[in-house]
Amino acid sequence: AAEIPNPGDWPVDPQEDAPLSDDRIWVDGCFDFQHHGHAGAMLQARQLGSELWVGIHSDEDILEHKGPTVMTLDERVFATEACRWVTKAVPYAPYVTTLPWITHYGCKYVVHGDDITSDSSGEDCYRFVKAAGRFKVVKRTPGISTTELVGRMLLCTKTHFIKNLEAVLNGEEGSGNEQERKTTGAEMRSRIQSYATDESGHAPGPEVYLWTPPYERNPSHLLPVSTLDPPSPDHKPGSFFRLIEGRSAQPDQRIIYVDGGWDLFSCGHIEFLHLITEHETYLGHQHGWDEAHRAEERVAKAGWDYPPCFVIVGVHDDEVINYWKGVNYPIMNVYERLLCLLPCRYVHAVAVSAPFMPNHVYLSSLPYCKGRGPPDMVYHGPTGFTPLPQDPYTDAKKLGIFRQIDSHEFADVNAASIVERILKSRAMYEERQRVKGVKGLGEEAVRRREEEERMAEELREKRLQEAKEQS
């Protein structure tokens, strides 16, 4: 049985037992990747109460009962706390859920998916809370898991790619017959809608837009083009279609734009978004945003006290990322990456199929920017994944609206470094996959992955040279 800490030794406050509440829900797990399966469990749990406390197992406990983690405990806790439905993350929660732990934090009920979770002895991890009648079941999210993602990395498969998300949602693309495609598209659309909710999990939250370029979709149409110098009649804005209506930007909010691949959405991405929010909050504070009467005015006007900035996140299509990174990047397709972004508390809107080069015309046509010019600021992280013949943010810099976020604690955590972690510890992950029923891949899989990474690097250099010659 898990040791019960003494007051002062609990991993997070409160240190004294909290009053038991039906509305305070407990979920626990490894939460190794912030994939949308984990987010789906948290959303359903949050909808059952008014607070969600998330227990996170230690690296050592997971190694003993399940196998190695890809992400460290600190990384997993940080990513979990960024989920808008989470009230508090509790590290070092026992692998076998016990009544003293959940009772201490005032949680009447434990929620888990409809799959069986066993400890190293093969016993049900939730046997104690089930026996006490304090266990609730929610539906497990199909088609995504940490095991599935690790398999994609080791096998270098591309079958998860989506060419055009809008076409898939409309049932026009994908596998199966017409009726099966339409059913799948409707289910995907419904999941996007449910993830685009506020902190309660019930009311509208982030908005979702699909961007259609003014040219035929083609990843080779990616050469950096400034629309400021010189102007050209060919520079058209493309069009935005609002897929999900939610909380819109308010007139006194600063409009912020960021873009990227957001593959294997991790603490590196989250800290970048967090630092943007921190900086914009600081600017708001300098201009009196925190004054009580202004907060009252915001609540009276909009029904809630909204933040000083509204962050629009552009996400690139699968073929755009694969064109530049090669191998089978992105590991998560554009739909999966969208579902990772929506639960993040630092995201207010998502623009799917965003261009790799956000020029002036595109920036000025962003939702919330029409009639007011380009966004107030375009942010970029400390590193980019590939060299380019011309800076993609040339226009933003010329307009004086570009700001780079300096290196931070999790700056080196990205899709490539996560894949590298798995390749370095292949033997341990092989065993984890075997326990999960996935066929062993062996050293050949790693050799093939490394060879494809090398070939992708050569292709990137070739495309870079071609782009330089054309620019």
ZAMARGU-4260 file (C-alpha; in steps of 0.2 Angstrom, whole numbers, plus 5000, padded with zeros to 4 digits):
<rodrens>
0) 5000/5000/5000 | 5006/5018/4997 | 5013/5027/5011 | 5001/5041/5018 | 5011/5057/5020
5) 5011/5067/5036 | 5005/5085/5037 | 5018/5095/5029 | 5024/5081/5018 | 5010/5080/5005
10) 5017/5085/4987 | 5005/5100/4985 | 4993/5109/4997 | 4982/5107/5007 | 4993/5099/5020
15) 4978/5096/5031 | 4963/5085/5025 | 4951/5094/5014 | 4932/5093/5016 | 4925/5079/5005
20) 4916/5085/4990 | 4905/5077/4977 | 4910/5090/4965 | 4929/5088/4967 | 4935/5075/4955
25) 4951/5065/4955 | 4959/5057/4940 | 4977/5049/4939 | 4989/5042/4927 | 5006/5043/4919
30) 5001/5057/4906 | 5017/5053/4897 | 5012/5063/4881 | 4999/5077/4881 | 4989/5068/4867
35) 4971/5071/4865 | 4966/5054/4873 | 4972/5061/4890 | 4964/5077/4887 | 4948/5068/4883
40) 4948/5059/4900 | 4951/5075/4909 | 4937/5084/4900 | 4924/5070/4904 | 4930/5070/4922
45) 4929/5089/4923 | 4911/5089/4917 | 4906/5078/4931 | 4911/5091/4944 | 4917/5109/4947
50) 4935/5105/4951 | 4948/5092/4944 | 4963/5086/4953 | 4975/5076/4943 | 4987/5063/4952
55) 5003/5060/4942 | 5013/5045/4945 | 5032/5046/4948 | 5045/5040/4935 | 5050/5026/4947
60) 5032/5020/4950 | 5028/5019/4932 | 5045/5010/4928 | 5040/4997/4941 | 5023/4994/4935
65) 5022/4998/4917 | 5039/5003/4909 | 5049/5019/4906 | 5042/5036/4903 | 5047/5046/4889
70) 5044/5063/4898 | 5050/5067/4916 | 5039/5069/4930 | 5042/5088/4930 | 5038/5089/4912
75) 5022/5079/4914 | 5016/5090/4929 | 5020/5106/4919 | 5010/5100/4904 | 4995/5094/4914
80) 4993/5110/4924 | 4992/5119/4907 | 4976/5110/4903 | 4962/5123/4906 | 4951/5109/4914
85) 4963/5105/4927 | 4962/5113/4945 | 4978/5106/4952 | 4991/5093/4947 | 4997/5081/4961
90) 5014/5073/4958 | 5019/5057/4966 | 5002/5050/4967 | 5002/5031/4970 | 5001/5020/4955
95) 4987/5010/4964 | 4974/5023/4969 | 4971/5023/4988 | 4957/5030/4998 | 4968/5041/5010
100) 4975/5050/4995 | 4959/5055/4986 | 4951/5058/5003 | 4965/5070/5009 | 4962/5081/4994
105) 4943/5081/4996 | 4939/5071/4981 | 4924/5060/4983 | 4925/5051/4966 | 4939/5044/4955
110) 4936/5044/4936 | 4945/5033/4923 | 4942/5027/4906 | 4933/5010/4902 | 4949/5001/4900
115) 4957/4990/4913 | 4973/4997/4921 | 4984/4984/4931 | 4999/4985/4943 | 5014/4975/4941
120) 5005/4960/4950 | 4991/4960/4938 | 4978/4967/4950 | 4966/4982/4946 | 4974/4998/4951
125) 4957/5005/4956 | 4951/4990/4966 | 4951/5000/4983 | 4940/5015/4976 | 4929/5003/4967
130) 4926/4993/4983 | 4921/5009/4992 | 4909/5014/4978 | 4919/5030/4973 | 4923/5026/4955
135) 4916/5032/4939 | 4919/5027/4922 | 4921/5038/4906 | 4923/5033/4888 | 4941/5030/4882
140) 4946/5040/4867 | 4949/5028/4852 | 4963/5029/4840 | 4977/5037/4851 | 4988/5032/4865
145) 5006/5034/4870 | 5009/5016/4863 | 5002/5021/4846 | 5013/5036/4845 | 5029/5027/4850
150) 5025/5014/4837 | 5024/5028/4824 | 5041/5034/4829 | 5049/5017/4828 | 5040/5011/4812
155) 5042/5027/4802 | 5024/5025/4796 | 5014/5039/4787 | 4997/5032/4786 | 4991/5044/4800
160) 4994/5059/4788 | 4979/5070/4783 | 4980/5080/4767 | 4965/5091/4769 | 4957/5092/4786
165) 4941/5101/4780 | 4938/5087/4767 | 4940/5074/4780 | 4928/5082/4791 | 4916/5083/4777
170) 4918/5065/4773 | 4926/5068/4756 | 4943/5061/4760 | 4949/5046/4771 | 4947/5027/4771
175) 4931/5017/4770 | 4915/5020/4759 | 4906/5036/4758 | 4895/5033/4773 | 4909/5027/4784
180) 4919/5043/4779 | 4904/5054/4783 | 4902/5045/4800 | 4921/5047/4804 | 4920/5065/4799
185) 4905/5069/4810 | 4913/5060/4825 | 4929/5071/4822 | 4920/5087/4821 | 4910/5083/4837
190) 4926/5079/4846 | 4934/5096/4840 | 4918/5105/4847 | 4919/5096/4864 | 4937/5101/4866
195) 4934/5119/4861 | 4926/5122/4878 | 4930/5134/4893 | 4937/5129/4910 | 4920/5121/4915
200) 4920/5109/4900 | 4903/5114/4896 | 4902/5132/4889 | 4911/5138/4872 | 4929/5141/4873
205) 4943/5143/4859 | 4937/5147/4842 | 4943/5136/4827 | 4946/5142/4809 | 4951/5133/4794
210) 4962/5143/4782 | 4961/5140/4763 | 4976/5147/4753 | 4973/5158/4738 | 4983/5145/4728
215) 4982/5126/4725 | 4988/5117/4741 | 5006/5112/4737 | 5020/5111/4750 | 5033/5117/4737
220) 5023/5134/4737 | 5033/5138/4752 | 5046/5150/4747 | 5046/5165/4759 | 5037/5180/4751
225) 5036/5197/4758 | 5021/5207/4753 | 5028/5224/4759 | 5042/5226/4747 | 5038/5226/4733
230) 5019/5224/4732 | 5011/5212/4720 | 4993/5209/4713 | 4996/5190/4716 | 4997/5192/4735
235) 4979/5187/4740 | 4974/5184/4758 | 4966/5167/4756 | 4950/5164/4766 | 4945/5159/4784
240) 4930/5148/4788 | 4925/5147/4806 | 4923/5129/4810 | 4919/5132/4829 | 4912/5147/4837
245) 4917/5151/4854 | 4923/5166/4864 | 4928/5179/4852 | 4942/5193/4855 | 4936/5209/4864
250) 4940/5226/4857 | 4952/5230/4871 | 4962/5214/4870 | 4979/5214/4861 | 4978/5202/4846
255) 4993/5190/4846 | 4998/5178/4833 | 5010/5163/4834 | 5012/5148/4822 | 5021/5131/4821
260) 5019/5113/4819 | 5016/5109/4838 | 5020/5091/4835 | 5020/5079/4850 | 5013/5095/4859
265) 5024/5096/4874 | 5031/5107/4888 | 5043/5115/4876 | 5028/5122/4866 | 5017/5125/4882
270) 5031/5136/4891 | 5033/5146/4875 | 5014/5150/4875 | 5015/5153/4894 | 5029/5165/4892
275) 5019/5175/4879 | 5004/5176/4891 | 5016/5182/4905 | 5023/5195/4895 | 5007/5202/4888
280) 5000/5201/4906 | 5014/5212/4912 | 5011/5224/4898 | 4992/5225/4903 | 4997/5227/4921
285) 5008/5242/4916 | 4993/5250/4908 | 4981/5248/4922 | 4972/5231/4916 | 4972/5225/4934
290) 4962/5240/4942 | 4946/5234/4950 | 4935/5246/4941 | 4941/5240/4924 | 4939/5222/4929
295) 4921/5226/4934 | 4918/5234/4917 | 4925/5219/4908 | 4913/5207/4917 | 4898/5219/4914
300) 4902/5220/4896 | 4907/5202/4892 | 4901/5192/4906 | 4918/5187/4912 | 4935/5195/4916
305) 4945/5191/4900 | 4964/5193/4899 | 4973/5207/4891 | 4978/5197/4876 | 4970/5185/4863
310) 4981/5172/4857 | 4978/5165/4839 | 4988/5149/4836 | 4992/5144/4818 | 4995/5126/4815
315) 5003/5119/4799 | 4997/5105/4788 | 5005/5088/4788 | 5012/5089/4771 | 5020/5106/4775
320) 5029/5099/4790 | 5034/5084/4781 | 5041/5094/4766 | 5053/5102/4777 | 5057/5089/4791
325) 5055/5073/4781 | 5055/5055/4788 | 5037/5053/4795 | 5036/5070/4804 | 5023/5076/4810
330) 5021/5061/4822 | 5004/5068/4826 | 4993/5073/4811 | 4984/5090/4810 | 4968/5084/4818
335) 4978/5077/4833 | 4988/5092/4835 | 4973/5103/4835 | 4965/5093/4849 | 4981/5095/4859
340) 4981/5114/4857 | 4962/5117/4861 | 4964/5111/4880 | 4979/5123/4883 | 4974/5137/4894
345) 4985/5149/4884 | 4976/5147/4868 | 4961/5157/4863 | 4959/5152/4844 | 4967/5140/4832
350) 4969/5143/4813 | 4971/5126/4805 | 4982/5125/4788 | 4991/5141/4793 | 5005/5146/4780
355) 5023/5142/4783 | 5027/5160/4779 | 5014/5172/4787 | 5016/5188/4776 | 5008/5205/4778
360) 4992/5200/4768 | 4989/5184/4778 | 4992/5193/4795 | 4980/5207/4791 | 4966/5195/4785
365) 4967/5185/4802 | 4950/5184/4811 | 4949/5198/4823 | 4961/5208/4812 | 4950/5214/4798
370) 4948/5233/4798 | 4961/5235/4812 | 4977/5230/4802 | 4989/5216/4807 | 4990/5208/4824
375) 4998/5218/4838 | 5012/5206/4840 | 5019/5190/4831 | 5029/5179/4843 | 5042/5166/4839
380) 5051/5153/4849 | 5070/5152/4852 | 5073/5140/4838 | 5067/5135/4821 | 5067/5117/4815
385) 5076/5121/4798 | 5086/5134/4790 | 5078/5145/4777 | 5084/5156/4763 | 5074/5170/4770
390) 5066/5174/4787 | 5048/5168/4787 | 5044/5183/4799 | 5051/5196/4787 | 5035/5206/4786
395) 5031/5205/4804 | 5048/5212/4808 | 5046/5226/4795 | 5030/5231/4803 | 5038/5231/4820
400) 5026/5218/4827 | 5039/5204/4830 | 5045/5198/4846 | 5056/5182/4849 | 5055/5173/4866
405) 5072/5169/4873 | 5077/5151/4878 | 5068/5144/4893 | 5068/5128/4904 | 5060/5117/4891
410) 5066/5125/4875 | 5075/5108/4870 | 5059/5098/4872 | 5052/5096/4854 | 5046/5082/4843
415) 5064/5078/4837 | 5071/5077/4854 | 5057/5066/4860 | 5060/5054/4846 | 5079/5054/4850
420) 5075/5050/4868 | 5065/5034/4862 | 5079/5029/4850 | 5092/5030/4864 | 5082/5019/4875
425) 5075/5007/4862 | 5077/4991/4872 | 5066/4998/4887 | 5053/5005/4875 | 5053/4988/4865
430) 5048/4979/4881 | 5035/4992/4885 | 5027/4990/4868 | 5028/4971/4870 | 5019/4971/4886
435) 5006/4982/4877 | 5004/4969/4864 | 5014/4978/4850 | 5025/4967/4840 | 5044/4969/4844
440) 5053/4980/4831 | 5071/4977/4835 | 5087/4986/4831 | 5082/4986/4812 | 5068/4998/4816
445) 5080/5010/4824 | 5093/5008/4810 | 5080/5012/4798 | 5074/5027/4808 | 5091/5034/4809
450) 5094/5031/4790 | 5078/5040/4786 | 5083/5055/4797 | 5100/5056/4788 | 5091/5056/4771
455) 5079/5069/4777 | 5093/5080/4782 | 5101/5078/4765 | 5084/5082/4757 | 5082/5098/4768
460) 5099/5104/4762 | 5094/5101/4744 | 5078/5110/4745 | 5086/5125/4755 | 5099/5126/4740
465) 5084/5126/4727 | 5075/5139/4737 | 5090/5151/4738 | 5092/5149/4719 | 5074/5154/4716
470) 5074/5168/4729
</rodrens>
